Amino acid sequence: MIRINITSVFVDDQAKALDFYTEKLGFIKKNDVPAGDARWLTVVSPTNPDGVELLLEPDGHPAAKPFKKALADDGIPFTQFAVDDVYAEVERLKGLGVEFTQDAMDMGPVVTAVFDDTCGNLIQLATMK
C-alpha cells in the first residue's frame, strides 16, 4: 500500500524555518543531515514522531521562489495542517506572534485559518466538524 512518508514546504532560510516550525508551531526535529550547501531537515508532530515528515526544503530552485510568491500573492496556502480546534490554535499562535492572513472561519464542514510561516508560505489550519 502506498502511503505518504515525507512532504515538503519550500523555505527561504532553513534555520529560520526550523525555529518557526519547532518553537512556534510545536513540531519536533526528526532529521538534520548536511546535504551540500543545505540540509536534509525534517520535522514531525510530537504526537506521531514516526509519522509523516515535513521536509523544510530550500527554495533555491529557480522555479520555487516565483511559485511561492504567486501563491502568496493570490492568498493560496501552500499546505494544510490539521488541528483539533482551529479557534484555540489561532489564539495560541497569535500569542506567540504568528501573523494570520485569515482568522478562524467556519466554512460549513470545516473551520479554517491561514497564517504566514515567515519563510514565504501561507499555511492553512483545518478542523473537520
WOVEN-V316801 format. One record per pair of residues at least 12 apart in sequence whose C-alpha atoms are under 10 Angstrom apart, sorted by sequence separation. I is the first residue (numbers start at 0). J is the second residue. D is the distance in whole Angstrom. If there is no record, write none. Layout:
I;J;D / I;J;D
//
This chain:
28;40;8 / 29;41;5 / 30;42;7 / 40;52;9 / 41;53;5 / 42;54;7 / 89;101;10 / 90;102;10 / 100;112;8 / 101;113;5 / 102;114;8 / 111;123;7 / 112;124;5 / 113;125;9 / 28;41;6 / 29;42;5 / 30;43;9 / 40;53;8 / 41;54;4 / 42;55;8 / 89;102;7 / 90;103;9 / 99;112;7 / 100;113;6 / 101;114;7 / 111;124;5 / 112;125;7 / 27;41;9 / 28;42;4 / 29;43;6 / 40;54;6 / 41;55;6 / 89;103;7 / 99;113;6 / 100;114;5 / 101;115;10 / 110;124;8 / 111;125;5 / 112;126;9 / 26;41;10 / 27;42;5 / 28;43;6 / 29;44;9 / 39;54;7 / 40;55;6 / 41;56;9 / 88;103;9 / 98;113;9 / 99;114;4 / 100;115;7 / 110;125;6 / 111;126;7 / 26;42;6 / 27;43;5 / 28;44;9 / 29;45;10 / 38;54;10 / 39;55;8 / 40;56;7 / 86;102;8 / 87;103;9 / 98;114;6 / 99;115;6 / 109;125;7 / 110;126;5 / 111;127;9 / 25;42;10 / 26;43;5 / 27;44;6 / 28;45;9 / 38;55;9 / 39;56;8 / 40;57;10 / 85;102;9 / 86;103;6 / 97;114;7 / 98;115;6 / 99;116;9 / 109;126;6 / 110;127;7 / 25;43;9 / 26;44;5 / 27;45;6 / 38;56;8 / 39;57;9 / 85;103;6 / 86;104;9 / 97;115;7 / 98;116;8 / 108;126;9 / 109;127;4 / 110;128;7 / 25;44;7 / 26;45;6 / 27;46;10 / 29;48;8 / 37;56;9 / 38;57;8 / 84;103;10 / 85;104;9 / 86;105;10 / 97;116;8 / 98;117;9 / 108;127;6 / 109;128;6 / 24;44;9 / 25;45;8 / 26;46;9 / 28;48;9 / 29;49;9 / 37;57;7 / 85;105;10 / 97;117;9 / 101;121;10 / 103;123;10 / 105;125;10 / 107;127;9 / 108;128;5 / 20;41;10 / 21;42;8 / 26;47;10 / 27;48;8 / 36;57;10 / 93;114;10 / 100;121;8 / 103;124;9 / 104;125;10 / 105;126;10 / 106;127;10 / 107;128;8 / 20;42;8 / 21;43;9 / 26;48;9 / 30;52;9 / 37;59;10 / 89;111;10 / 92;114;9 / 99;121;9 / 100;122;10 / 101;123;9 / 102;124;10 / 103;125;9 / 106;128;10 / 17;40;8 / 20;43;9 / 21;44;10 / 29;52;8 / 30;53;10 / 31;54;10 / 89;112;7 / 99;122;9 / 100;123;10 / 103;126;10 / 105;128;10 / 13;37;8 / 14;38;10 / 16;40;10 / 17;41;9 / 21;45;10 / 28;52;9 / 29;53;9 / 30;54;9 / 85;109;10 / 86;110;8 / 88;112;9 / 89;113;9 / 99;123;10 / 12;37;10 / 13;38;8 / 17;42;8 / 27;52;10 / 28;53;10 / 29;54;10 / 85;110;6 / 86;111;9 / 89;114;9 / 13;39;10 / 14;40;9 / 26;52;10 / 74;100;8 / 84;110;8 / 85;111;7 / 86;112;8 / 13;40;8 / 26;53;9 / 74;101;9 / 84;111;10 / 85;112;7 / 82;110;10 / 82;111;10 / 81;111;9 / 80;111;10 / 79;111;9 / 20;53;10 / 79;112;10 / 7;41;9 / 79;113;9 / 6;41;9 / 20;55;9 / 78;113;10 / 89;124;9 / 5;41;8 / 76;112;10 / 88;124;8 / 5;42;10 / 76;113;7 / 88;125;10 / 5;43;10 / 17;55;7 / 75;113;9 / 76;114;8 / 85;123;10 / 86;124;10 / 16;55;7 / 74;113;9 / 76;115;9 / 85;124;6 / 86;125;10 / 16;56;9 / 84;124;9 / 85;125;6 / 86;126;9 / 13;54;10 / 14;55;9 / 16;57;10 / 83;124;10 / 84;125;8 / 85;126;6 / 13;55;6 / 77;119;9 / 78;120;8 / 79;121;9 / 80;122;8 / 81;123;9 / 82;124;7 / 83;125;8 / 84;126;6 / 85;127;9 / 12;55;9 / 13;56;7 / 77;120;6 / 78;121;8 / 79;122;6 / 80;123;6 / 81;124;6 / 82;125;6 / 83;126;6 / 84;127;9 / 10;54;9 / 11;55;9 / 12;56;9 / 13;57;7 / 71;115;9 / 76;120;7 / 77;121;6 / 78;122;5 / 79;123;5 / 80;124;5 / 81;125;5 / 82;126;6 / 83;127;8 / 84;128;10 / 4;49;9 / 5;50;9 / 6;51;7 / 7;52;8 / 8;53;7 / 9;54;8 / 10;55;6 / 11;56;8 / 12;57;7 / 13;58;9 / 75;120;9 / 76;121;4 / 77;122;6 / 78;123;6 / 79;124;6 / 80;125;6 / 81;126;6 / 82;127;9 / 83;128;10 / 4;50;7 / 5;51;6 / 6;52;6 / 7;53;5 / 8;54;6 / 9;55;6 / 10;56;6 / 11;57;6 / 12;58;8 / 74;120;10 / 75;121;7 / 76;122;5 / 77;123;8 / 78;124;9 / 79;125;7 / 80;126;9 / 81;127;8 / 3;50;9 / 4;51;5 / 5;52;5 / 6;53;5 / 7;54;4 / 8;55;6 / 9;56;5 / 10;57;5 / 11;58;6 / 12;59;10 / 74;121;7 / 75;122;8 / 76;123;6 / 3;51;6 / 4;52;6 / 5;53;6 / 6;54;6 / 7;55;6 / 8;56;6 / 9;57;6 / 10;58;5 / 11;59;8 / 71;119;7 / 74;122;10 / 75;123;9 / 76;124;9 / 2;51;9 / 3;52;9 / 4;53;9 / 5;54;7 / 6;55;9 / 7;56;6 / 8;57;8 / 9;58;5 / 10;59;9 / 70;119;10 / 71;120;6 / 72;121;10 / 6;56;10 / 7;57;10 / 8;58;9 / 9;59;9 / 70;120;8 / 71;121;6 / 9;60;10 / 67;118;10 / 68;119;7 / 70;121;8 / 71;122;10 / 11;63;10 / 67;119;6 / 68;120;8 / 10;63;9 / 11;64;8 / 67;120;6 / 68;121;10 / 9;63;7 / 10;64;9 / 67;121;9 / 9;64;8 / 64;119;8 / 9;66;10 / 10;67;9 / 9;67;8 / 8;67;10 / 58;118;10 / 57;118;10 / 58;119;9 / 55;118;10 / 24;88;9 / 24;91;9 / 25;92;10 / 9;77;9 / 23;91;9 / 24;92;7 / 8;77;7 / 23;92;7 / 7;77;10 / 8;78;8 / 23;93;10 / 7;78;9 / 23;94;10 / 24;95;9 / 6;78;10 / 23;95;6 / 22;95;9 / 23;96;8 / 24;97;9 / 23;97;8 / 19;97;9 / 24;116;9 / 23;116;9 / 20;116;8 / 19;116;7 / 20;117;10 / 19;117;8 / 19;118;9 / 16;116;8 / 15;116;10 / 16;117;8 / 15;117;8 / 16;118;6 / 15;118;7 / 16;119;10 / 12;117;9 / 13;118;9 / 10;116;9 / 11;117;9 / 12;118;7 / 10;117;9 / 11;118;5 / 12;119;10 / 10;118;5 / 11;119;7 / 9;118;8 / 10;119;7 / 11;120;9 / 8;118;9 / 9;119;8 / 10;120;8 / 8;119;10 / 9;120;8 / 8;120;8 / 8;122;10
//
